[in-house]
Amino acid sequence: MQGSPAFDHGVENQGLLGWNLAKKMAYAYEQIRSFRSSFAILVRDHGAMYVDGLTKSSS
């Protein structure tokens, strides 16, 4: 998975925010990265997923 251009561009300025805001910003970017990774897996493997009791459609 590729990095975030917004984070990569601003990482050198993160220290200017102070430790508390820098910590919150890093946490927010990690949450976004985690969502993007999970969504990429879901999109990639959606054809192999099915719910018990339902048949997989042929389309």
N, C-alpha and C positions, 0 to 999 in steps of 0.2 A: 504494500500500500504506500502510495506516495505521501509525502509530508504536506503540511498546510502552508501554502505560500504566504498567507497573512502572518502566521506564527514565525516562519523562517525569516521574513522581512523585519519583524519587530522584536525578535528575541534579544538583540543587542541593547535595546532600549528598555527592556523589562526591568532591569535593576534600578532605573530612574523612578519607578513607581513607589518604591518602598517595599519592605518585605511582605506586608500584609496584602497589598493589592497585587503584587507579583505572585504570591501564593494563590490568590483567588483566580488570577488570570491563567496560571498554569493548570489549575484544576479544571477550569472551564474548557480550555483547549484539549485536555485529556478526555473529558466527557464527549466533546465533539469528535475526537479521533476514535474513541471507542464506538460511538454510534456509527460513524462512517465505515469502520471495519466490520461491524455486525451486519450493517445493511448490505455491504458488498458480498458477504458470505450468503446472506439470504437471497439476493438477486442471482448470484452465481449458481446456487444449489436449489432454486425453487422448483425445478422439474423433478427432483428426487424426493421432495417432501410431500407427505400426505397425512391426512387425519384418519385415525382408526375408525372404521365403520363407513368410510367414504371411499369410493374408488377414484383413482386418478383419471382425470379426463384425458382423452386422446388428442385433444387440440393443443 
